[in-house]
Amino acid sequence: MIYTVSIKCIWGAYFEEPFERTIEVPDDITLGELHDVMQDLTGFDRDHLFTFFVARGPKGKRVQVVETEDWEDRQGCLYEIPLKQVVPLPANMKLFYLFDFGDDWTFQISTRRKLKPEELGAKYPRIVKATGPKPVQYPSFE
């Protein structure tokens, strides 16, 4: 089965223009694999720590998807957790992806509740809608 996932950049140190991608992914995708997809969608350098968390809003009280004080352990665990274990979320809660704890690139991730069957011959993940340019991770200051 296939999830339709909306990914929207809502904050980042150099965030300037709206960025949103709607993608389709297999229902067995892990959060680690979703992180890799996010990096491909943005063109970021994969050079910083990341996490996924659940909250009412990006600055609200966070519930970590994996609770541990060791960031490397958390990231290792995130690579194994399937998205279908995290969603659907409790009422009024949202899933966020945070990349680079200095520049705080923050993305809100939402899924449609209804899964759809896989299309014969389709390659997943795939982009089905794109709005705005990719965010610039390291802008030129010249």
N, CA, C and O atoms as CSV, one atom per row, in Angstrom:
chain,resi,resn,atom,element,x,y,z
A,1,MET,N,N,0.836,-1.180,0.000
A,1,MET,CA,C,0.000,0.000,0.000
A,1,MET,C,C,0.888,1.253,0.000
A,1,MET,O,O,2.061,1.197,0.370
A,2,ILE,N,N,0.310,2.371,-0.418
A,2,ILE,CA,C,1.066,3.607,-0.616
A,2,ILE,C,C,0.476,4.747,0.223
A,2,ILE,O,O,-0.733,4.979,0.231
A,3,TYR,N,N,1.375,5.453,0.930
A,3,TYR,CA,C,1.002,6.682,1.632
A,3,TYR,C,C,1.209,7.863,0.695
A,3,TYR,O,O,2.172,7.897,-0.071
A,4,THR,N,N,0.303,8.827,0.759
A,4,THR,CA,C,0.511,10.124,0.141
A,4,THR,C,C,0.930,11.056,1.269
A,4,THR,O,O,0.191,11.250,2.234
A,5,VAL,N,N,2.125,11.633,1.139
A,5,VAL,CA,C,2.742,12.412,2.206
A,5,VAL,C,C,3.009,13.830,1.722
A,5,VAL,O,O,3.589,14.039,0.657
A,6,SER,N,N,2.579,14.795,2.518
A,6,SER,CA,C,2.860,16.203,2.233
A,6,SER,C,C,3.998,16.657,3.146
A,6,SER,O,O,3.959,16.444,4.357
A,7,ILE,N,N,4.999,17.276,2.554
A,7,ILE,CA,C,6.176,17.760,3.285
A,7,ILE,C,C,6.291,19.251,3.021
A,7,ILE,O,O,6.445,19.682,1.879
A,8,LYS,N,N,6.214,20.036,4.094
A,8,LYS,CA,C,6.219,21.492,3.959
A,8,LYS,C,C,7.283,22.090,4.862
A,8,LYS,O,O,7.289,21.841,6.067
A,9,CYS,N,N,8.191,22.884,4.281
A,9,CYS,CA,C,9.191,23.582,5.086
A,9,CYS,C,C,8.495,24.745,5.783
A,9,CYS,O,O,7.845,25.570,5.142
A,10,ILE,N,N,8.643,24.799,7.115
A,10,ILE,CA,C,7.984,25.872,7.857
A,10,ILE,C,C,8.980,26.799,8.545
A,10,ILE,O,O,8.602,27.866,9.029
A,11,TRP,N,N,10.260,26.396,8.591
A,11,TRP,CA,C,11.262,27.275,9.190
A,11,TRP,C,C,12.649,26.765,8.857
A,11,TRP,O,O,12.850,25.572,8.628
A,12,GLY,N,N,13.587,27.667,8.834
A,12,GLY,CA,C,14.998,27.361,8.651
A,12,GLY,C,C,15.768,28.667,8.683
A,12,GLY,O,O,15.211,29.722,8.379
A,13,ALA,N,N,17.023,28.613,9.043
A,13,ALA,CA,C,17.827,29.830,9.189
A,13,ALA,C,C,17.834,30.666,7.915
A,13,ALA,O,O,17.887,31.894,7.980
A,14,TYR,N,N,17.783,30.017,6.768
A,14,TYR,CA,C,17.844,30.731,5.492
A,14,TYR,C,C,16.573,30.533,4.673
A,14,TYR,O,O,16.574,30.698,3.453
A,15,PHE,N,N,15.504,30.184,5.351
A,15,PHE,CA,C,14.216,29.942,4.686
A,15,PHE,C,C,13.689,31.242,4.087
A,15,PHE,O,O,13.550,32.245,4.786
A,16,GLU,N,N,13.396,31.215,2.776
A,16,GLU,CA,C,12.924,32.420,2.101
A,16,GLU,C,C,11.614,32.214,1.355
A,16,GLU,O,O,10.720,33.055,1.435
A,17,GLU,N,N,11.490,31.107,0.631
A,17,GLU,CA,C,10.322,30.886,-0.214
A,17,GLU,C,C,9.609,29.608,0.185
A,17,GLU,O,O,10.238,28.666,0.668
A,18,PRO,N,N,8.281,29.571,-0.018
A,18,PRO,CA,C,7.539,28.349,0.314
A,18,PRO,C,C,8.113,27.138,-0.421
A,18,PRO,O,O,8.471,27.213,-1.596
A,19,PHE,N,N,8.189,26.038,0.296
A,19,PHE,CA,C,8.654,24.771,-0.269
A,19,PHE,C,C,7.704,23.697,0.228
A,19,PHE,O,O,7.555,23.488,1.432
A,20,GLU,N,N,7.066,23.021,-0.712
A,20,GLU,CA,C,6.190,21.909,-0.336
A,20,GLU,C,C,6.267,20.855,-1.426
A,20,GLU,O,O,6.257,21.157,-2.619
A,21,ARG,N,N,6.345,19.613,-0.980
A,21,ARG,CA,C,6.343,18.491,-1.902
A,21,ARG,C,C,5.320,17.473,-1.415
A,21,ARG,O,O,5.230,17.180,-0.223
A,22,THR,N,N,4.561,16.948,-2.349
A,22,THR,CA,C,3.672,15.836,-2.059
A,22,THR,C,C,4.290,14.634,-2.749
A,22,THR,O,O,4.563,14.647,-3.949
A,23,ILE,N,N,4.502,13.599,-1.955
A,23,ILE,CA,C,5.155,12.407,-2.481
A,23,ILE,C,C,4.325,11.177,-2.148
A,23,ILE,O,O,3.473,11.201,-1.259
A,24,GLU,N,N,4.586,10.127,-2.862
A,24,GLU,CA,C,3.999,8.833,-2.552
A,24,GLU,C,C,5.129,7.899,-2.155
A,24,GLU,O,O,6.164,7.822,-2.817
A,25,VAL,N,N,4.899,7.189,-1.047
A,25,VAL,CA,C,5.915,6.277,-0.513
A,25,VAL,C,C,5.253,4.972,-0.097
A,25,VAL,O,O,4.067,4.960,0.233
A,26,PRO,N,N,6.000,3.876,-0.108
A,26,PRO,CA,C,5.444,2.610,0.361
A,26,PRO,C,C,5.117,2.685,1.853
A,26,PRO,O,O,5.777,3.406,2.602
A,27,ASP,N,N,4.105,1.944,2.277
A,27,ASP,CA,C,3.697,1.999,3.685
A,27,ASP,C,C,4.724,1.395,4.634
A,27,ASP,O,O,4.610,1.568,5.847
A,28,ASP,N,N,5.716,0.696,4.112
A,28,ASP,CA,C,6.739,0.119,4.990
A,28,ASP,C,C,8.008,0.988,5.059
A,28,ASP,O,O,9.032,0.550,5.584
A,29,ILE,N,N,7.935,2.219,4.528
A,29,ILE,CA,C,9.094,3.109,4.593
A,29,ILE,C,C,9.413,3.403,6.058
A,29,ILE,O,O,8.509,3.597,6.872
A,30,THR,N,N,10.702,3.434,6.384
A,30,THR,CA,C,11.104,3.773,7.748
A,30,THR,C,C,11.365,5.269,7.843
A,30,THR,O,O,11.498,5.950,6.826
A,31,LEU,N,N,11.438,5.776,9.070
A,31,LEU,CA,C,11.747,7.192,9.246
A,31,LEU,C,C,13.151,7.509,8.736
A,31,LEU,O,O,13.394,8.604,8.231
A,32,GLY,N,N,14.059,6.573,8.863
A,32,GLY,CA,C,15.401,6.778,8.319
A,32,GLY,C,C,15.373,6.905,6.808
A,32,GLY,O,O,16.057,7.751,6.232
A,33,GLU,N,N,14.585,6.066,6.177
A,33,GLU,CA,C,14.443,6.164,4.717
A,33,GLU,C,C,13.731,7.456,4.337
A,33,GLU,O,O,14.057,8.070,3.321
A,34,LEU,N,N,12.755,7.872,5.152
A,34,LEU,CA,C,12.077,9.137,4.893
A,34,LEU,C,C,13.052,10.305,5.043
A,34,LEU,O,O,12.980,11.270,4.281
A,35,HIS,N,N,13.958,10.226,6.014
A,35,HIS,CA,C,15.021,11.233,6.152
A,35,HIS,C,C,15.832,11.306,4.856
A,35,HIS,O,O,16.104,12.396,4.353
A,36,ASP,N,N,16.213,10.159,4.323
A,36,ASP,CA,C,16.986,10.146,3.072
A,36,ASP,C,C,16.194,10.775,1.923
A,36,ASP,O,O,16.755,11.506,1.107
A,37,VAL,N,N,14.902,10.493,1.860
A,37,VAL,CA,C,14.045,11.092,0.834
A,37,VAL,C,C,14.001,12.602,1.022
A,37,VAL,O,O,14.079,13.354,0.051
A,38,MET,N,N,13.875,13.051,2.278
A,38,MET,CA,C,13.841,14.488,2.566
A,38,MET,C,C,15.135,15.160,2.095
A,38,MET,O,O,15.103,16.250,1.524
A,39,GLN,N,N,16.246,14.516,2.332
A,39,GLN,CA,C,17.523,15.069,1.891
A,39,GLN,C,C,17.580,15.161,0.360
A,39,GLN,O,O,18.090,16.136,-0.191
A,40,ASP,N,N,17.055,14.146,-0.312
A,40,ASP,CA,C,17.006,14.179,-1.779
A,40,ASP,C,C,16.078,15.295,-2.272
A,40,ASP,O,O,16.398,15.987,-3.239
A,41,LEU,N,N,14.936,15.469,-1.613
A,41,LEU,CA,C,13.976,16.491,-2.029
A,41,LEU,C,C,14.533,17.902,-1.864
A,41,LEU,O,O,14.265,18.777,-2.687
A,42,THR,N,N,15.307,18.125,-0.803
A,42,THR,CA,C,15.827,19.460,-0.525
A,42,THR,C,C,17.189,19.720,-1.154
A,42,THR,O,O,17.551,20.869,-1.406
A,43,GLY,N,N,17.939,18.661,-1.407
A,43,GLY,CA,C,19.302,18.834,-1.904
A,43,GLY,C,C,20.284,19.201,-0.797
A,43,GLY,O,O,21.389,19.664,-1.079
A,44,PHE,N,N,19.889,18.998,0.460
A,44,PHE,CA,C,20.784,19.294,1.576
A,44,PHE,C,C,21.960,18.317,1.567
A,44,PHE,O,O,21.919,17.276,0.910
A,45,ASP,N,N,23.015,18.679,2.317
A,45,ASP,CA,C,24.281,17.949,2.273
A,45,ASP,C,C,24.388,16.723,3.181
A,45,ASP,O,O,25.441,16.085,3.204
A,46,ARG,N,N,23.347,16.373,3.922
A,46,ARG,CA,C,23.384,15.206,4.827
A,46,ARG,C,C,24.504,15.325,5.852
A,46,ARG,O,O,25.092,14.324,6.259
A,47,ASP,N,N,24.792,16.546,6.264
A,47,ASP,CA,C,25.960,16.778,7.120
A,47,ASP,C,C,25.605,17.177,8.550
A,47,ASP,O,O,26.453,17.694,9.277
A,48,HIS,N,N,24.356,16.942,8.957
A,48,HIS,CA,C,23.937,17.315,10.314
A,48,HIS,C,C,23.017,16.253,10.907
A,48,HIS,O,O,22.478,15.403,10.199
A,49,LEU,N,N,22.856,16.329,12.225
A,49,LEU,CA,C,21.929,15.453,12.918
A,49,LEU,C,C,20.496,15.835,12.557
A,49,LEU,O,O,20.227,16.933,12.072
A,50,PHE,N,N,19.589,14.897,12.808
A,50,PHE,CA,C,18.177,15.133,12.525
A,50,PHE,C,C,17.344,14.379,13.545
A,50,PHE,O,O,17.846,13.503,14.249
A,51,THR,N,N,16.080,14.724,13.616
A,51,THR,CA,C,15.139,13.973,14.434
A,51,THR,C,C,13.740,14.155,13.875
A,51,THR,O,O,13.489,15.054,13.073
A,52,PHE,N,N,12.850,13.306,14.300
A,52,PHE,CA,C,11.427,13.440,14.046
A,52,PHE,C,C,10.768,13.607,15.405
A,52,PHE,O,O,11.152,12.947,16.370
A,53,PHE,N,N,9.783,14.483,15.484
A,53,PHE,CA,C,9.047,14.631,16.731
A,53,PHE,C,C,7.590,14.934,16.437
A,53,PHE,O,O,7.224,15.350,15.337
A,54,VAL,N,N,6.764,14.713,17.463
A,54,VAL,CA,C,5.332,14.966,17.380
A,54,VAL,C,C,5.016,16.091,18.351
A,54,VAL,O,O,5.496,16.089,19.484
A,55,ALA,N,N,4.204,17.058,17.909
A,55,ALA,CA,C,3.807,18.182,18.760
A,55,ALA,C,C,2.572,18.833,18.146
A,55,ALA,O,O,2.195,18.533,17.013
A,56,ARG,N,N,1.947,19.732,18.913
A,56,ARG,CA,C,0.805,20.493,18.385
A,56,ARG,C,C,1.286,21.517,17.362
A,56,ARG,O,O,0.558,21.853,16.427
A,57,GLY,N,N,2.502,22.010,17.536
A,57,GLY,CA,C,3.100,22.978,16.634
A,57,GLY,C,C,4.609,22.856,16.721
A,57,GLY,O,O,5.112,22.173,17.613
A,58,PRO,N,N,5.345,23.495,15.827
A,58,PRO,CA,C,6.801,23.319,15.782
A,58,PRO,C,C,7.522,23.786,17.049
A,58,PRO,O,O,8.609,23.294,17.353
A,59,LYS,N,N,6.941,24.714,17.780
A,59,LYS,CA,C,7.571,25.211,19.006
A,59,LYS,C,C,6.903,24.657,20.266
A,59,LYS,O,O,7.263,25.036,21.380
A,60,GLY,N,N,5.936,23.767,20.088
A,60,GLY,CA,C,5.208,23.201,21.221
A,60,GLY,C,C,6.008,22.136,21.954
A,60,GLY,O,O,7.122,21.792,21.557
A,61,LYS,N,N,5.431,21.626,23.018
A,61,LYS,CA,C,6.052,20.547,23.776
A,61,LYS,C,C,6.197,19.329,22.871
A,61,LYS,O,O,5.227,18.830,22.302
A,62,ARG,N,N,7.429,18.873,22.758
A,62,ARG,CA,C,7.738,17.799,21.817
A,62,ARG,C,C,7.655,16.428,22.470
A,62,ARG,O,O,8.041,16.227,23.622
A,63,VAL,N,N,7.136,15.500,21.686
A,63,VAL,CA,C,7.194,14.094,22.039
A,63,VAL,C,C,8.138,13.470,21.017
A,63,VAL,O,O,7.814,13.388,19.832
A,64,GLN,N,N,9.302,13.032,21.479
A,64,GLN,CA,C,10.264,12.430,20.551
A,64,GLN,C,C,9.752,11.068,20.097
A,64,GLN,O,O,9.186,10.311,20.886
A,65,VAL,N,N,9.950,10.773,18.850
A,65,VAL,CA,C,9.556,9.467,18.321
A,65,VAL,C,C,10.412,8.389,18.976
A,65,VAL,O,O,9.931,7.287,19.239
A,66,VAL,N,N,11.681,8.704,19.241
A,66,VAL,CA,C,12.587,7.813,19.965
A,66,VAL,C,C,13.147,8.611,21.132
A,66,VAL,O,O,13.740,9.671,20.931
A,67,GLU,N,N,12.967,8.117,22.335
A,67,GLU,CA,C,13.467,8.813,23.519
A,67,GLU,C,C,14.831,8.256,23.918
A,67,GLU,O,O,14.931,7.112,24.362
A,68,THR,N,N,15.859,9.047,23.765
A,68,THR,CA,C,17.189,8.714,24.252
A,68,THR,C,C,17.995,10.004,24.300
A,68,THR,O,O,17.767,10.919,23.509
A,69,GLU,N,N,18.923,10.067,25.219
A,69,GLU,CA,C,19.768,11.263,25.332
A,69,GLU,C,C,20.896,11.262,24.305
A,69,GLU,O,O,21.469,12.312,24.013
A,70,ASP,N,N,21.212,10.115,23.766
A,70,ASP,CA,C,22.312,9.969,22.815
A,70,ASP,C,C,21.770,10.147,21.389
A,70,ASP,O,O,21.014,9.308,20.900
A,71,TRP,N,N,22.157,11.235,20.734
A,71,TRP,CA,C,21.629,11.541,19.406
A,71,TRP,C,C,21.977,10.464,18.388
A,71,TRP,O,O,21.173,10.171,17.503
A,72,GLU,N,N,23.152,9.876,18.497
A,72,GLU,CA,C,23.508,8.827,17.533
A,72,GLU,C,C,22.617,7.607,17.728
A,72,GLU,O,O,22.200,6.985,16.751
A,73,ASP,N,N,22.320,7.255,18.979
A,73,ASP,CA,C,21.390,6.149,19.227
A,73,ASP,C,C,20.013,6.468,18.665
A,73,ASP,O,O,19.358,5.619,18.059
A,74,ARG,N,N,19.581,7.725,18.879
A,74,ARG,CA,C,18.257,8.123,18.396
A,74,ARG,C,C,18.198,7.985,16.884
A,74,ARG,O,O,17.233,7.443,16.346
A,75,GLN,N,N,19.217,8.468,16.201
A,75,GLN,CA,C,19.201,8.388,14.745
A,75,GLN,C,C,19.252,6.941,14.273
A,75,GLN,O,O,18.578,6.579,13.309
A,76,GLY,N,N,20.039,6.117,14.939
A,76,GLY,CA,C,20.077,4.709,14.575
A,76,GLY,C,C,18.722,4.058,14.734
A,76,GLY,O,O,18.309,3.266,13.887
A,77,CYS,N,N,18.024,4.382,15.811
A,77,CYS,CA,C,16.690,3.824,16.048
A,77,CYS,C,C,15.681,4.348,15.026
A,77,CYS,O,O,14.817,3.600,14.568
A,78,LEU,N,N,15.787,5.633,14.665
A,78,LEU,CA,C,14.860,6.213,13.701
A,78,LEU,C,C,14.938,5.501,12.359
A,78,LEU,O,O,13.938,5.388,11.649
A,79,TYR,N,N,16.112,5.028,12.020
A,79,TYR,CA,C,16.261,4.338,10.745
A,79,TYR,C,C,15.436,3.063,10.690
A,79,TYR,O,O,15.164,2.552,9.604
A,80,GLU,N,N,15.035,2.545,11.840
A,80,GLU,CA,C,14.319,1.271,11.876
A,80,GLU,C,C,12.814,1.401,12.073
A,80,GLU,O,O,12.093,0.425,11.863
A,81,ILE,N,N,12.313,2.568,12.469
A,81,ILE,CA,C,10.892,2.726,12.788
A,81,ILE,C,C,10.092,2.978,11.512
A,81,ILE,O,O,10.361,3.941,10.794
A,82,PRO,N,N,9.105,2.116,11.222
A,82,PRO,CA,C,8.273,2.358,10.035
A,82,PRO,C,C,7.319,3.526,10.261
A,82,PRO,O,O,6.816,3.724,11.367
A,83,LEU,N,N,7.078,4.288,9.214
A,83,LEU,CA,C,6.158,5.415,9.291
A,83,LEU,C,C,4.789,4.959,9.786
A,83,LEU,O,O,4.135,5.677,10.543
A,84,LYS,N,N,4.353,3.781,9.369
A,84,LYS,CA,C,3.026,3.303,9.756
A,84,LYS,C,C,2.922,3.026,11.258
A,84,LYS,O,O,1.822,2.842,11.778
A,85,GLN,N,N,4.047,2.997,11.946
A,85,GLN,CA,C,4.030,2.850,13.405
A,85,GLN,C,C,3.800,4.210,14.081
A,85,GLN,O,O,3.406,4.261,15.246
A,86,VAL,N,N,4.041,5.292,13.368
A,86,VAL,CA,C,3.920,6.649,13.916
A,86,VAL,C,C,2.574,7.276,13.564
A,86,VAL,O,O,1.993,7.979,14.391
A,87,VAL,N,N,2.075,7.040,12.370
A,87,VAL,CA,C,0.803,7.616,11.933
A,87,VAL,C,C,-0.252,6.525,11.860
A,87,VAL,O,O,0.083,5.361,11.641
A,88,PRO,N,N,-1.534,6.881,12.042
A,88,PRO,CA,C,-2.061,8.219,12.260
A,88,PRO,C,C,-1.716,8.730,13.662
A,88,PRO,O,O,-1.508,7.960,14.599
A,89,LEU,N,N,-1.666,10.049,13.764
A,89,LEU,CA,C,-1.310,10.712,15.012
A,89,LEU,C,C,-2.548,10.988,15.857
A,89,LEU,O,O,-3.668,11.006,15.347
A,90,PRO,N,N,-2.335,11.203,17.161
A,90,PRO,CA,C,-3.462,11.619,18.010
A,90,PRO,C,C,-4.025,12.957,17.523
A,90,PRO,O,O,-3.341,13.712,16.832
A,91,ALA,N,N,-5.264,13.237,17.885
A,91,ALA,CA,C,-5.926,14.478,17.470
A,91,ALA,C,C,-5.083,15.692,17.844
A,91,ALA,O,O,-4.484,15.738,18.919
A,92,ASN,N,N,-5.045,16.660,16.957
A,92,ASN,CA,C,-4.344,17.939,17.132
A,92,ASN,C,C,-2.823,17.820,17.200
A,92,ASN,O,O,-2.154,18.795,17.542
A,93,MET,N,N,-2.271,16.682,16.891
A,93,MET,CA,C,-0.819,16.507,16.902
A,93,MET,C,C,-0.317,16.427,15.467
A,93,MET,O,O,-1.024,15.972,14.567
A,94,LYS,N,N,0.928,16.883,15.274
A,94,LYS,CA,C,1.537,16.901,13.946
A,94,LYS,C,C,2.921,16.273,14.028
A,94,LYS,O,O,3.564,16.284,15.078
A,95,LEU,N,N,3.365,15.727,12.906
A,95,LEU,CA,C,4.697,15.141,12.814
A,95,LEU,C,C,5.628,16.169,12.178
A,95,LEU,O,O,5.291,16.797,11.174
A,96,PHE,N,N,6.810,16.329,12.785
A,96,PHE,CA,C,7.805,17.271,12.280
A,96,PHE,C,C,9.136,16.557,12.080
A,96,PHE,O,O,9.459,15.590,12.770
A,97,TYR,N,N,9.885,17.059,11.127
A,97,TYR,CA,C,11.243,16.608,10.841
A,97,TYR,C,C,12.142,17.810,11.063
A,97,TYR,O,O,11.932,18.861,10.457
A,98,LEU,N,N,13.135,17.669,11.918
A,98,LEU,CA,C,14.075,18.744,12.231
A,98,LEU,C,C,15.457,18.308,11.782
A,98,LEU,O,O,15.953,17.259,12.192
A,99,PHE,N,N,16.076,19.122,10.934
A,99,PHE,CA,C,17.408,18.836,10.409
A,99,PHE,C,C,18.332,19.990,10.734
A,99,PHE,O,O,17.972,21.148,10.524
A,100,ASP,N,N,19.501,19.700,11.235
A,100,ASP,CA,C,20.538,20.681,11.559
A,100,ASP,C,C,20.103,21.513,12.758
A,100,ASP,O,O,19.361,22.485,12.619
A,101,PHE,N,N,20.572,21.120,13.927
A,101,PHE,CA,C,20.125,21.732,15.173
A,101,PHE,C,C,20.685,23.128,15.395
A,101,PHE,O,O,20.403,23.742,16.424
A,102,GLY,N,N,21.465,23.639,14.464
A,102,GLY,CA,C,21.904,25.031,14.505
A,102,GLY,C,C,21.010,25.900,13.636
A,102,GLY,O,O,20.548,26.959,14.061
A,103,ASP,N,N,20.772,25.435,12.403
A,103,ASP,CA,C,19.941,26.200,11.470
A,103,ASP,C,C,18.461,25.844,11.588
A,103,ASP,O,O,17.609,26.531,11.025
A,104,ASP,N,N,18.153,24.778,12.314
A,104,ASP,CA,C,16.765,24.390,12.639
A,104,ASP,C,C,15.831,24.296,11.438
A,104,ASP,O,O,14.732,24.850,11.464
A,105,TRP,N,N,16.254,23.608,10.397
A,105,TRP,CA,C,15.355,23.384,9.269
A,105,TRP,C,C,14.216,22.504,9.763
A,105,TRP,O,O,14.433,21.364,10.175
A,106,THR,N,N,13.001,23.039,9.717
A,106,THR,CA,C,11.836,22.352,10.269
A,106,THR,C,C,10.805,22.127,9.178
A,106,THR,O,O,10.427,23.051,8.458
A,107,PHE,N,N,10.360,20.887,9.070
A,107,PHE,CA,C,9.385,20.491,8.061
A,107,PHE,C,C,8.205,19.821,8.750
A,107,PHE,O,O,8.381,18.992,9.643
A,108,GLN,N,N,7.009,20.187,8.331
A,108,GLN,CA,C,5.812,19.521,8.825
A,108,GLN,C,C,5.456,18.425,7.833
A,108,GLN,O,O,5.431,18.645,6.622
A,109,ILE,N,N,5.181,17.245,8.367
A,109,ILE,CA,C,4.876,16.081,7.537
A,109,ILE,C,C,3.457,15.626,7.848
A,109,ILE,O,O,3.118,15.378,9.005
A,110,SER,N,N,2.634,15.516,6.820
A,110,SER,CA,C,1.286,15.006,7.036
A,110,SER,C,C,1.000,13.912,6.013
A,110,SER,O,O,1.500,13.930,4.889
A,111,THR,N,N,0.191,12.976,6.439
A,111,THR,CA,C,-0.175,11.860,5.561
A,111,THR,C,C,-1.688,11.832,5.400
A,111,THR,O,O,-2.434,12.191,6.310
A,112,ARG,N,N,-2.110,11.409,4.255
A,112,ARG,CA,C,-3.543,11.175,4.069
A,112,ARG,C,C,-3.893,9.897,4.807
A,112,ARG,O,O,-3.130,8.931,4.804
A,113,ARG,N,N,-5.040,9.905,5.430
A,113,ARG,CA,C,-5.440,8.735,6.224
A,113,ARG,C,C,-5.644,7.490,5.365
A,113,ARG,O,O,-5.348,6.375,5.794
A,114,LYS,N,N,-6.144,7.686,4.169
A,114,LYS,CA,C,-6.459,6.544,3.320
A,114,LYS,C,C,-5.244,6.163,2.473
A,114,LYS,O,O,-4.709,6.983,1.727
A,115,LEU,N,N,-4.828,4.925,2.600
A,115,LEU,CA,C,-3.754,4.397,1.765
A,115,LEU,C,C,-4.329,4.017,0.407
A,115,LEU,O,O,-5.519,3.729,0.279
A,116,LYS,N,N,-3.474,4.022,-0.593
A,116,LYS,CA,C,-3.929,3.608,-1.906
A,116,LYS,C,C,-3.084,2.433,-2.378
A,116,LYS,O,O,-1.962,2.250,-1.906
A,117,PRO,N,N,-3.599,1.648,-3.288
A,117,PRO,CA,C,-2.823,0.511,-3.778
A,117,PRO,C,C,-1.648,0.965,-4.640
A,117,PRO,O,O,-1.698,2.014,-5.283
A,118,GLU,N,N,-0.614,0.174,-4.639
A,118,GLU,CA,C,0.560,0.457,-5.458
A,118,GLU,C,C,0.196,0.337,-6.930
A,118,GLU,O,O,-0.516,-0.585,-7.330
A,119,GLU,N,N,0.691,1.280,-7.737
A,119,GLU,CA,C,0.447,1.236,-9.172
A,119,GLU,C,C,1.469,0.321,-9.826
A,119,GLU,O,O,2.662,0.411,-9.538
A,120,LEU,N,N,1.020,-0.533,-10.679
A,120,LEU,CA,C,1.885,-1.468,-11.379
A,120,LEU,C,C,2.929,-0.703,-12.193
A,120,LEU,O,O,2.574,0.158,-12.998
A,121,GLY,N,N,4.191,-1.006,-11.993
A,121,GLY,CA,C,5.273,-0.384,-12.740
A,121,GLY,C,C,5.748,0.954,-12.184
A,121,GLY,O,O,6.723,1.513,-12.687
A,122,ALA,N,N,5.084,1.478,-11.162
A,122,ALA,CA,C,5.489,2.771,-10.594
A,122,ALA,C,C,6.709,2.591,-9.707
A,122,ALA,O,O,6.868,1.551,-9.067
A,123,LYS,N,N,7.571,3.600,-9.666
A,123,LYS,CA,C,8.762,3.609,-8.813
A,123,LYS,C,C,8.498,4.540,-7.639
A,123,LYS,O,O,8.127,5.700,-7.822
A,124,TYR,N,N,8.690,4.026,-6.448
A,124,TYR,CA,C,8.459,4.812,-5.230
A,124,TYR,C,C,9.763,4.934,-4.464
A,124,TYR,O,O,10.587,4.021,-4.511
A,125,PRO,N,N,9.972,6.045,-3.755
A,125,PRO,CA,C,9.087,7.196,-3.637
A,125,PRO,C,C,9.059,7.998,-4.929
A,125,PRO,O,O,9.988,7.963,-5.735
A,126,ARG,N,N,7.948,8.728,-5.094
A,126,ARG,CA,C,7.840,9.591,-6.266
A,126,ARG,C,C,7.128,10.884,-5.884
A,126,ARG,O,O,6.258,10.907,-5.014
A,127,ILE,N,N,7.522,11.949,-6.558
A,127,ILE,CA,C,6.920,13.264,-6.339
A,127,ILE,C,C,5.661,13.353,-7.190
A,127,ILE,O,O,5.689,13.058,-8.384
A,128,VAL,N,N,4.550,13.763,-6.566
A,128,VAL,CA,C,3.319,13.936,-7.324
A,128,VAL,C,C,2.905,15.408,-7.420
A,128,VAL,O,O,2.068,15.769,-8.248
A,129,LYS,N,N,3.506,16.265,-6.556
A,129,LYS,CA,C,3.226,17.699,-6.628
A,129,LYS,C,C,4.395,18.449,-6.010
A,129,LYS,O,O,4.929,18.043,-4.978
A,130,ALA,N,N,4.790,19.549,-6.650
A,130,ALA,CA,C,5.891,20.366,-6.133
A,130,ALA,C,C,5.493,21.841,-6.161
A,130,ALA,O,O,4.999,22.351,-7.166
A,131,THR,N,N,5.721,22.505,-5.035
A,131,THR,CA,C,5.465,23.935,-4.926
A,131,THR,C,C,6.727,24.604,-4.407
A,131,THR,O,O,7.255,24.218,-3.363
A,132,GLY,N,N,7.206,25.590,-5.120
A,132,GLY,CA,C,8.359,26.363,-4.685
A,132,GLY,C,C,9.687,25.690,-4.950
A,132,GLY,O,O,9.764,24.480,-5.164
A,133,PRO,N,N,10.749,26.514,-4.930
A,133,PRO,CA,C,12.100,25.976,-5.150
A,133,PRO,C,C,12.626,25.277,-3.902
A,133,PRO,O,O,12.099,25.450,-2.803
A,134,LYS,N,N,13.672,24.489,-4.096
A,134,LYS,CA,C,14.328,23.847,-2.955
A,134,LYS,C,C,14.903,24.929,-2.041
A,134,LYS,O,O,15.398,25.944,-2.530
A,135,PRO,N,N,14.844,24.728,-0.724
A,135,PRO,CA,C,15.481,25.706,0.162
A,135,PRO,C,C,16.996,25.670,-0.023
A,135,PRO,O,O,17.563,24.643,-0.394
A,136,VAL,N,N,17.637,26.797,0.239
A,136,VAL,CA,C,19.088,26.884,0.107
A,136,VAL,C,C,19.702,26.649,1.480
A,136,VAL,O,O,19.540,27.461,2.391
A,137,GLN,N,N,20.402,25.538,1.618
A,137,GLN,CA,C,20.979,25.185,2.913
A,137,GLN,C,C,22.075,26.159,3.326
A,137,GLN,O,O,22.099,26.613,4.470
A,138,TYR,N,N,22.979,26.484,2.411
A,138,TYR,CA,C,24.103,27.384,2.683
A,138,TYR,C,C,24.139,28.472,1.624
A,138,TYR,O,O,24.789,28.304,0.592
A,139,PRO,N,N,23.455,29.580,1.859
A,139,PRO,CA,C,23.446,30.642,0.845
A,139,PRO,C,C,24.792,31.341,0.746
A,139,PRO,O,O,25.585,31.345,1.688
A,140,SER,N,N,25.026,31.922,-0.398
A,140,SER,CA,C,26.234,32.720,-0.595
A,140,SER,C,C,25.982,34.086,0.018
A,140,SER,O,O,24.923,34.678,-0.192
A,141,PHE,N,N,26.954,34.591,0.779
A,141,PHE,CA,C,26.784,35.889,1.428
A,141,PHE,C,C,27.557,36.991,0.701
A,141,PHE,O,O,27.813,38.052,1.271
A,142,GLU,N,N,27.924,36.744,-0.542
A,142,GLU,CA,C,28.654,37.760,-1.318
A,142,GLU,C,C,27.710,38.769,-1.920
A,142,GLU,O,O,28.149,39.693,-2.603
